Structures are given as structure tokens and as C-alpha cells.
């Protein structure tokens, strides 16, 4: 089972620190593809690798896995205006703001043309 929060943190922290996947792969002594698989949730790093990644970004292992991490710090979703959602294919938890819930609800109620336009604007569709 993938960890949505971990994959999102790996991608966000890498981008926040202006690293490429190749650079992170070199720091971790793995291939770019192996690191890419961590970011996409295709593979989950083992404990040793998670500790090494947390050290690179100066966050705790728990923060890396369970909280939203950014270059400027950790966002505590348990004390903010977040709602727990479940990813239907994997039952992984994801935290959503009220605006995100509204956006998703509106998307579900939109016509197919509006959905297509939304996906295009978000770069999900060519």
C-alpha cells in the first residue's frame, strides 16, 4: 500500500529545495528511477532510506511520513481546518482543506465539459 503523504512530501520537499531526482538519487546512492518510484508511490523506501531522506530535509521520520512538510516547516493538519479523506483505490488517508473539499464536490457536480476544462487547466489533460 502506498503512502500518499510520504510521496507528496518527497516531491514537495525536493522541489522546495531545488533538487532534481537525479541529485537526490546521488545523495542516496540510488538511481533517479528508484527515487522517482518513491515520489509516485510505486515503491516505499525502506526504514534506512526514510531516515536518510528525513536527515537531508531536517525533518523527523514521523513528520516525513505523516505530516505535510515544506521547506519552511511542517503544517500540522490535525490542528488546522483539515478534513480526512480516503483515496478509494488504496484506502490511504489524505487531508483536505475546506476549499479542497468544495473544489472536489463542485467537480463531481460539474458537467463533463466543465470537468474536461478543469482537467485541462490543471494540466491533467492535453
KEDOMAR-964257 format. One record per residue (C-alpha): x, z, y; residue number from 0. Coordinates in Angstrom, 2 decimals. Layout:
@c1:X c3:Z c2:Y seq:NUM
...
***
This chain:
@c1:0.00 c3:0.00 c2:0.00 seq:0
@c1:1.40 c3:-0.95 c2:3.40 seq:1
@c1:1.63 c3:1.41 c2:6.34 seq:2
@c1:0.12 c3:-0.28 c2:9.40 seq:3
@c1:1.52 c3:2.34 c2:11.78 seq:4
@c1:5.05 c3:2.02 c2:10.41 seq:5
@c1:5.01 c3:-1.79 c2:10.57 seq:6
@c1:3.66 c3:-1.72 c2:14.14 seq:7
@c1:6.29 c3:0.86 c2:15.17 seq:8
@c1:9.14 c3:-1.17 c2:13.69 seq:9
@c1:8.02 c3:-4.27 c2:15.59 seq:10
@c1:7.27 c3:-2.42 c2:18.85 seq:11
@c1:10.49 c3:-0.38 c2:18.87 seq:12
@c1:12.62 c3:-3.43 c2:18.06 seq:13
@c1:11.05 c3:-5.36 c2:20.92 seq:14
@c1:11.23 c3:-2.38 c2:23.30 seq:15
@c1:14.97 c3:-2.06 c2:22.60 seq:16
@c1:15.53 c3:-5.84 c2:22.86 seq:17
@c1:16.86 c3:-6.14 c2:19.31 seq:18
@c1:16.38 c3:-9.19 c2:17.12 seq:19
@c1:15.51 c3:-8.84 c2:13.45 seq:20
@c1:19.00 c3:-10.17 c2:12.69 seq:21
@c1:20.62 c3:-7.44 c2:14.80 seq:22
@c1:18.59 c3:-4.72 c2:13.08 seq:23
@c1:19.42 c3:-6.22 c2:9.70 seq:24
@c1:23.12 c3:-5.99 c2:10.54 seq:25
@c1:22.80 c3:-2.38 c2:11.73 seq:26
@c1:21.01 c3:-1.51 c2:8.49 seq:27
@c1:23.18 c3:-3.73 c2:6.27 seq:28
@c1:20.18 c3:-5.77 c2:5.07 seq:29
@c1:19.07 c3:-9.35 c2:5.63 seq:30
@c1:16.89 c3:-10.47 c2:8.52 seq:31
@c1:14.21 c3:-11.38 c2:5.95 seq:32
@c1:14.28 c3:-7.89 c2:4.43 seq:33
@c1:13.75 c3:-6.36 c2:7.87 seq:34
@c1:11.01 c3:-8.89 c2:8.62 seq:35
@c1:9.22 c3:-7.78 c2:5.44 seq:36
@c1:9.21 c3:-4.20 c2:6.78 seq:37
@c1:7.66 c3:-5.33 c2:10.07 seq:38
@c1:4.96 c3:-7.36 c2:8.36 seq:39
@c1:4.15 c3:-4.63 c2:5.85 seq:40
@c1:5.12 c3:-6.77 c2:2.86 seq:41
@c1:7.62 c3:-4.11 c2:1.84 seq:42
@c1:8.02 c3:-0.45 c2:2.73 seq:43
@c1:11.55 c3:0.81 c2:3.38 seq:44
@c1:12.84 c3:3.49 c2:1.01 seq:45
@c1:13.41 c3:7.01 c2:2.35 seq:46
@c1:17.09 c3:6.47 c2:3.13 seq:47
@c1:16.30 c3:3.31 c2:5.11 seq:48
@c1:13.48 c3:5.05 c2:7.00 seq:49
@c1:15.85 c3:7.84 c2:8.03 seq:50
@c1:18.44 c3:5.30 c2:9.22 seq:51
@c1:15.81 c3:3.43 c2:11.25 seq:52
@c1:14.49 c3:6.66 c2:12.79 seq:53
@c1:18.07 c3:7.56 c2:13.79 seq:54
@c1:18.56 c3:4.19 c2:15.50 seq:55
@c1:15.48 c3:4.75 c2:17.66 seq:56
@c1:15.98 c3:8.53 c2:18.10 seq:57
@c1:12.57 c3:9.45 c2:16.67 seq:58
@c1:11.72 c3:11.74 c2:13.79 seq:59
@c1:10.80 c3:10.34 c2:10.40 seq:60
@c1:7.28 c3:11.72 c2:10.79 seq:61
@c1:6.89 c3:10.07 c2:14.19 seq:62
@c1:8.12 c3:6.73 c2:12.88 seq:63
@c1:5.59 c3:6.75 c2:10.04 seq:64
@c1:2.52 c3:8.42 c2:11.54 seq:65
@c1:2.52 c3:8.13 c2:15.35 seq:66
@c1:2.70 c3:5.33 c2:17.89 seq:67
@c1:6.32 c3:5.14 c2:19.03 seq:68
@c1:7.54 c3:3.37 c2:22.15 seq:69
@c1:10.89 c3:3.25 c2:23.92 seq:70
@c1:9.56 c3:5.74 c2:26.47 seq:71
@c1:8.31 c3:8.20 c2:23.85 seq:72
@c1:5.67 c3:8.97 c2:21.27 seq:73
@c1:1.98 c3:8.56 c2:22.00 seq:74
@c1:0.08 c3:11.44 c2:20.43 seq:75
@c1:-3.07 c3:9.73 c2:19.22 seq:76
@c1:-4.52 c3:12.95 c2:17.82 seq:77
@c1:-4.90 c3:14.42 c2:21.31 seq:78
@c1:-5.92 c3:11.28 c2:23.17 seq:79
@c1:-9.04 c3:9.16 c2:23.34 seq:80
@c1:-8.46 c3:7.53 c2:19.94 seq:81
@c1:-10.78 c3:6.87 c2:17.04 seq:82
@c1:-9.67 c3:6.48 c2:13.44 seq:83
@c1:-10.43 c3:3.13 c2:11.86 seq:84
@c1:-9.70 c3:1.85 c2:8.38 seq:85
@c1:-8.15 c3:-1.50 c2:7.53 seq:86
@c1:-10.63 c3:-2.80 c2:4.94 seq:87
@c1:-8.18 c3:-4.51 c2:2.55 seq:88
@c1:-5.80 c3:-1.56 c2:2.17 seq:89
@c1:-7.73 c3:1.50 c2:3.47 seq:90
@c1:-4.81 c3:2.22 c2:5.82 seq:91
@c1:-5.72 c3:4.23 c2:8.91 seq:92
@c1:-5.36 c3:2.71 c2:12.36 seq:93
@c1:-6.04 c3:4.47 c2:15.66 seq:94
@c1:-8.15 c3:2.67 c2:18.26 seq:95
@c1:-8.90 c3:3.42 c2:21.89 seq:96
@c1:-12.46 c3:3.24 c2:23.20 seq:97
@c1:-11.60 c3:-0.14 c2:24.82 seq:98
@c1:-10.31 c3:-1.45 c2:21.49 seq:99
@c1:-13.46 c3:-0.31 c2:19.69 seq:100
@c1:-15.56 c3:-2.03 c2:22.39 seq:101
@c1:-13.50 c3:-5.21 c2:22.06 seq:102
@c1:-13.89 c3:-5.28 c2:18.28 seq:103
@c1:-17.61 c3:-4.57 c2:18.46 seq:104
@c1:-18.08 c3:-7.28 c2:21.07 seq:105
@c1:-16.09 c3:-9.73 c2:18.95 seq:106
@c1:-18.33 c3:-9.05 c2:15.97 seq:107
@c1:-21.42 c3:-9.76 c2:18.09 seq:108
@c1:-19.99 c3:-12.90 c2:19.71 seq:109
@c1:-20.92 c3:-16.45 c2:18.81 seq:110
@c1:-18.48 c3:-18.42 c2:16.66 seq:111
@c1:-17.45 c3:-20.49 c2:19.70 seq:112
@c1:-16.63 c3:-17.30 c2:21.65 seq:113
@c1:-14.72 c3:-15.91 c2:18.67 seq:114
@c1:-12.70 c3:-19.12 c2:18.38 seq:115
@c1:-11.90 c3:-18.98 c2:22.11 seq:116
@c1:-10.86 c3:-15.33 c2:21.82 seq:117
@c1:-8.54 c3:-16.10 c2:18.90 seq:118
@c1:-7.04 c3:-18.97 c2:20.87 seq:119
@c1:-6.46 c3:-16.82 c2:23.98 seq:120
@c1:-4.80 c3:-14.15 c2:21.80 seq:121
@c1:-2.57 c3:-16.77 c2:20.18 seq:122
@c1:-4.11 c3:-16.32 c2:16.74 seq:123
@c1:-5.27 c3:-19.92 c2:16.52 seq:124
@c1:-3.78 c3:-23.21 c2:17.65 seq:125
***
